[in-house]
Amino acid sequence: MTNASLIARHQDSLVLNYGKLPATFVRGQGSRLTDADGKSYIDFFAGFGGTILGHCHPALVSAITQQANTLWAVGNQFYTEPQVRLAEQLRATAFDGRAFFCHSGAEANEAAIKLARLAASTAGREGRFKIISFLKGFHGRTLGALSATPTPDYQKGFAPLIPGFTYVPYNDLPALEAAIDPQTCAVIVEPIQGEGGINVPDSHYLAGVRALCDQHHLTLIFDEVWTGCGRTGVYFGHQLAQDELGKGVIPDIMTLGKALGGGVPVACMFAKPELAALLKPGTHGCTLGGNPICAAVAAAVFDTLEKENLPAQAAQKGKRITDALASFKNVGKIKQIRGSGLFLGIQLHAPDAGPVVQAALAAGLILNATSKNVLRLAPALTITPRDLEEAMPLLDQALSAV
């Protein structure tokens, strides 16, 4: 078994809808991966942020093994303890809400979109169905989530999309206010834009969005698929936001995915109780959503985040990375560094970051490029000081590719 042989078999048997890099991984431990040819890599992207505790974390291995030997799936017409435990952890770390579990961030956003429209119609505001989202935002590739994602390249060929979505610039409160009309029912926004290039809003922006939603009776949805589960230095990205009086900002609905399951497919729409109560039997569902195996692993993720104080570690390790970037010999090729914790974007002066990703892979470092010329770093929160130390010169070296 080699990289070349497995890639050839893949090309013959799978839909080729992903742009793949030329490596076939067969083992992982912590932030280290090994390919089929025996080459080792430092993982600085954690599977699009999904393996937030690294590969094969002992707590997750134990949780999945124990649960697999106890109970798999019984359907959501019955109660199961892992699902309840995970929902309680979300209430303890986020806000007083109720959880709906599914498999992916896109599914969580679909549920949020449905609930926002249901809330408007139930409150006697029939005809209010429009949802405002933001340029450079990303909410998923299912049809409703795609309709909320204003990127022409992603939407091309799939028209007609779901009607009722309005797009405005990110971090621009006057533009948001101007877009609100009598048919608007909700706003969906990322606390930090991920796919759009790790765009961080002004300090009081999310508080301003909250105030506008309150003023116009709109449901506020925070898409935390990327920023949830400790990655930004706090449990959830919206917890970084405050108003001018220092008061926190709480959404009506929060969506989670990626890191929630530590690498297994689990996502969540988490809504305030009065909204969650509108989803009565028959209004929405997901056959295997929150199944005992996935829920047990996700609960172990939150146990580990707390036990190892990983959100604080993400903040500390993120600072180590940004401090190191300032000393690079290729620092002149960097236009701007953005982000929070271990969710960082390095915007280059060059128009294309792809060559850097390729050069880093050849050197044994896994990176990602987004928004054309932004390198996206999202290592596991458990990445060791040694792996961080070894990764930085590889990143500096890879910048020589542009």
C-alpha positions in Angstrom: 0.0 0.0 0.0 1.5 3.3 -1.1 0.3 6.9 -1.6 0.3 6.3 -5.4 -1.7 3.1 -5.3 -4.4 4.3 -2.9 -4.8 7.6 -4.9 -5.3 5.6 -8.1 -7.9 3.4 -6.4 -9.6 6.5 -5.0 -9.8 8.1 -8.5 -11.5 5.0 -9.8 -14.1 4.7 -7.1 -15.1 8.0 -5.5 -16.8 11.2 -6.6 -14.0 13.7 -7.3 -15.7 16.7 -5.6 -12.8 17.6 -3.3 -9.5 19.3 -4.3 -7.1 16.9 -2.6 -3.4 17.1 -1.7 -1.1 14.2 -2.7 -1.0 12.3 0.6 -2.8 9.3 1.9 -2.8 9.2 5.7 -2.8 5.8 7.5 -2.0 6.7 11.1 -2.3 9.6 13.5 -1.2 10.4 17.0 -1.6 13.8 18.6 -0.6 16.4 16.0 1.5 13.9 13.9 0.3 12.1 10.9 1.9 9.3 8.8 1.2 8.7 5.2 1.2 5.4 3.3 4.8 5.8 2.3 5.9 6.2 5.9 6.5 10.0 5.8 5.6 12.0 9.0 3.8 15.3 9.0 2.9 18.0 11.6 -0.8 18.6 11.4 -1.5 22.4 11.6 -5.1 22.2 10.3 -6.6 19.4 12.3 -9.0 18.1 9.5 -10.7 21.4 9.0 -10.6 21.9 12.7 -12.5 18.7 13.5 -9.8 16.9 15.4 -9.5 19.6 18.0 -7.9 17.3 20.5 -5.6 15.8 18.0 -5.6 12.3 16.6 -6.4 9.3 18.8 -6.7 11.3 22.0 -6.8 8.7 24.9 -10.0 10.2 26.4 -11.8 10.0 23.1 -10.5 6.5 22.3 -11.8 5.4 25.7 -15.2 7.1 25.3 -15.8 5.6 21.8 -14.6 2.2 22.8 -16.7 2.0 26.0 -19.8 3.3 24.2 -19.3 1.0 21.2 -19.3 -1.9 23.6 -22.4 -0.6 25.4 -25.0 0.9 23.1 -25.0 2.2 19.5 -28.2 3.7 18.0 -31.8 3.3 19.2 -33.4 6.3 17.4 -34.6 9.6 18.8 -37.9 8.2 20.0 -36.0 7.0 23.1 -33.8 8.7 25.7 -30.1 8.1 26.0 -27.6 9.3 28.6 -24.7 10.5 26.4 -27.0 12.8 24.5 -28.4 14.3 27.8 -24.9 14.7 29.2 -23.6 16.5 26.1 -26.6 18.9 26.1 -26.0 19.7 29.8 -22.4 20.5 29.0 -23.4 22.9 26.4 -25.8 24.6 28.8 -23.0 24.9 31.4 -20.4 26.4 29.0 -22.6 28.5 26.6 -26.0 29.8 27.8 -29.4 28.4 28.9 -30.4 26.7 25.7 -31.8 23.4 24.3 -29.9 21.1 21.9 -30.9 19.6 18.6 -28.2 17.1 17.4 -27.3 16.3 13.8 -24.2 15.4 11.9 -22.7 18.5 10.3 -22.5 22.2 10.6 -24.6 22.6 7.4 -27.4 20.5 8.9 -27.2 22.6 12.1 -27.6 25.8 10.0 -30.5 24.3 8.1 -32.2 23.6 11.4 -31.5 27.2 12.6 -32.9 28.7 9.3 -36.1 26.6 9.7 -36.5 27.6 13.4 -36.0 31.3 12.7 -38.7 31.2 10.1 -41.0 29.2 12.3 -40.4 31.7 15.2 -41.6 34.6 13.0 -44.7 32.8 11.8 -45.6 31.5 15.3 -45.3 35.0 16.7 -47.9 36.4 14.3 -45.3 37.9 12.0 -46.4 36.0 8.9 -44.6 37.1 5.8 -41.4 37.7 7.6 -39.1 35.1 6.1 -36.0 36.9 4.9 -32.6 36.1 6.5 -29.6 38.4 6.3 -26.1 36.9 6.0 -22.8 38.4 5.2 -20.4 38.7 2.3 -17.4 36.3 2.6 -19.5 34.3 5.0 -19.8 30.5 4.8 -22.6 28.4 6.3 -22.5 25.1 4.4 -23.3 23.4 1.1 -26.8 22.0 1.5 -29.3 24.1 -0.4 -30.6 26.3 2.5 -27.1 26.8 3.9 -25.7 27.5 0.5 -28.4 30.1 -0.1 -27.1 31.8 3.0 -23.5 31.6 1.7 -23.0 34.5 -0.8 -20.1 33.1 -2.8 -20.9 32.9 -6.5 -18.4 30.1 -7.1 -20.2 27.9 -4.6 -23.6 28.8 -5.8 -22.9 28.5 -9.5 -25.0 25.8 -11.2 -27.4 25.3 -8.4 -30.0 27.9 -9.1 -32.7 28.6 -8.2 -31.6 28.8 -4.6 -33.9 29.2 -1.6 -35.5 32.6 -1.8 -35.3 35.1 1.0 -31.6 35.7 1.7 -30.1 39.2 1.7 -26.3 39.8 1.7 -24.5 42.7 3.3 -20.9 43.5 4.1 -19.4 42.0 7.3 -18.4 44.4 10.1 -20.7 47.2 8.7 -23.6 48.0 11.1 -25.1 50.7 8.9 -25.3 48.3 6.0 -27.0 45.7 8.2 -29.5 48.2 9.5 -30.3 49.4 6.0 -31.0 45.9 4.8 -33.6 45.2 7.5 -37.1 45.4 6.0 -40.6 44.3 7.1 -40.0 40.8 5.7 -36.8 40.2 7.7 -36.9 37.6 10.4 -33.3 36.7 11.2 -29.6 37.4 10.9 -27.0 34.7 10.7 -23.3 35.6 11.3 -20.0 34.0 12.2 -18.3 35.6 15.2 -15.1 35.3 13.1 -15.4 34.5 9.4 -13.6 31.3 8.6 -13.8 30.5 4.9 -13.8 34.2 4.1 -10.2 34.6 5.4 -10.3 34.6 9.2 -12.0 38.1 9.3 -12.3 39.4 12.9 -15.0 42.1 13.5 -14.5 45.3 15.5 -14.8 44.8 19.3 -18.4 46.0 19.6 -19.7 44.8 16.3 -21.5 41.7 17.5 -23.1 43.7 20.3 -24.4 46.1 17.6 -25.8 43.2 15.7 -27.5 42.0 18.8 -29.0 45.4 19.5 -30.4 45.7 15.9 -32.0 42.3 16.2 -33.6 43.2 19.5 -34.9 46.5 18.1 -36.5 44.8 15.0 -37.6 41.6 16.7 -35.2 39.4 14.7 -33.7 36.0 15.6 -29.9 36.2 15.9 -28.0 33.1 14.8 -24.3 32.8 15.6 -22.7 30.2 13.3 -19.9 28.8 15.6 -19.1 25.8 13.4 -15.5 27.0 13.2 -15.2 29.1 16.3 -16.8 26.8 18.9 -15.3 24.3 21.3 -12.4 26.4 22.6 -10.6 27.2 19.4 -10.6 31.0 19.8 -9.3 30.9 23.4 -12.8 30.8 24.9 -15.4 28.0 24.7 -17.4 29.8 22.0 -16.3 32.7 19.8 -19.2 34.9 20.7 -17.9 35.0 24.3 -15.1 37.3 23.0 -17.7 40.0 22.2 -18.9 42.7 24.6 -20.9 45.8 24.3 -19.6 49.2 25.4 -20.6 48.5 29.0 -18.7 45.2 29.1 -21.8 43.1 28.9 -21.6 39.8 27.0 -23.4 39.1 23.8 -25.7 36.0 23.6 -27.4 34.7 20.4 -30.9 33.3 20.2 -29.5 30.3 18.3 -25.9 29.0 18.1 -24.8 26.3 15.6 -21.8 23.9 16.2 -20.1 21.3 14.1 -16.5 20.3 13.2 -14.7 20.2 16.6 -17.8 19.3 18.6 -17.2 15.6 18.0 -13.4 15.7 18.0 -13.4 14.0 14.6 -16.6 12.0 14.7 -19.7 13.4 12.9 -21.8 15.4 15.4 -23.2 18.9 15.2 -25.7 20.9 17.1 -28.3 23.6 16.8 -28.5 25.2 20.3 -31.5 27.5 20.9 -32.9 29.5 23.7 -35.7 27.6 25.5 -38.6 29.7 24.2 -37.4 29.2 20.6 -36.5 25.5 21.0 -40.1 24.9 22.3 -41.4 25.7 18.9 -39.8 22.5 17.4 -42.5 20.1 18.3 -42.6 16.5 17.2 -42.8 16.3 13.4 -41.3 19.7 12.7 -37.7 18.6 12.3 -35.5 15.6 12.9 -32.3 13.6 12.2 -32.3 9.8 12.3 -28.9 9.3 13.8 -28.4 12.7 15.2 -26.9 12.6 18.7 -26.5 8.8 18.6 -24.9 7.4 21.7 -21.4 6.9 20.2 -21.1 10.4 18.7 -22.6 12.0 21.8 -20.3 10.1 24.2 -17.3 11.2 22.2 -18.5 14.9 22.1 -19.1 14.8 25.8 -15.6 13.5 26.3 -14.3 16.5 24.2 -15.9 18.9 26.7 -14.7 16.9 29.7 -11.1 17.2 28.3 -11.5 20.9 27.4 -12.3 21.6 31.0 -9.9 19.2 32.6 -6.9 20.3 30.6 -7.9 24.0 30.5 -7.6 23.9 26.7 -9.4 27.2 25.8 -6.8 29.1 27.8 -4.0 27.0 26.2 -5.4 27.9 22.7 -4.9 31.6 23.6 -1.4 31.0 24.8 -0.3 28.8 21.9 -1.9 31.2 19.4 0.3 34.0 20.8 3.4 31.8 20.5 2.6 31.4 16.8 2.0 35.0 16.1 5.2 36.0 18.1 7.2 33.5 16.0 5.7 34.8 12.7 7.1 38.3 13.5 10.7 36.8 13.5 10.4 35.0 10.2 13.0 35.7 7.5 10.0 35.8 5.1 7.9 38.1 7.3 8.0 40.6 4.4 5.7 38.3 2.4 3.0 38.6 5.1 0.5 41.4 4.7 -1.6 40.8 7.9 -2.1 38.2 10.6 -5.7 37.8 11.9 -7.6 35.6 14.3 -7.9 34.5 17.9 -6.4 31.6 19.8 -5.6 28.7 17.5 -7.8 30.1 14.7 -5.4 32.2 12.6 -5.2 33.6 9.1 -2.0 34.8 7.5 -2.8 37.1 4.5 0.0 37.2 2.0 1.0 40.0 -0.3 1.0 37.4 -3.1 -2.3 36.7 -4.8 -2.2 32.9 -4.3 -1.3 31.0 -1.1 -1.6 27.6 -2.8 2.1 27.2 -3.5 2.9 27.7 0.2 0.5 24.9 1.1 2.2 22.6 -1.4 5.7 23.5 -0.3 4.7 23.0 3.4 3.2 19.6 2.6 6.4 18.6 0.8 8.4 19.6 3.9 6.0 17.7 6.3 3.6 20.5 7.5 -0.1 20.5 6.8 -1.6 23.9 6.2 -4.7 25.3 4.3 -5.4 28.2 2.0 -8.6 30.0 1.9 -9.9 33.2 0.3 -7.2 32.8 -2.3 -4.2 34.3 -0.5 -4.9 33.6 3.2 -3.0 30.7 5.0 -5.4 29.2 7.6 -3.9 27.7 10.7 -6.1 25.6 13.0 -4.0 23.0 14.8 -5.3 20.9 17.6 -5.6 22.6 21.0 -3.4 19.8 22.4 -0.5 20.5 20.0 2.8 20.1 22.0 5.4 22.8 22.4 7.8 20.6 20.5 5.5 20.3 17.5 4.9 24.1 17.5 8.6 24.7 17.7 9.3 22.3 14.8 6.4 23.6 12.7 7.4 27.3 12.6 10.7 27.0 10.6 8.8 24.7 8.2 6.2 27.4 7.7 8.9 30.1 7.2 10.6 27.9 4.7 7.3 27.3 2.8 6.8 31.0 2.4 9.8 31.0 0.1 7.5 29.4 -2.5 5.9 32.8 -3.2 
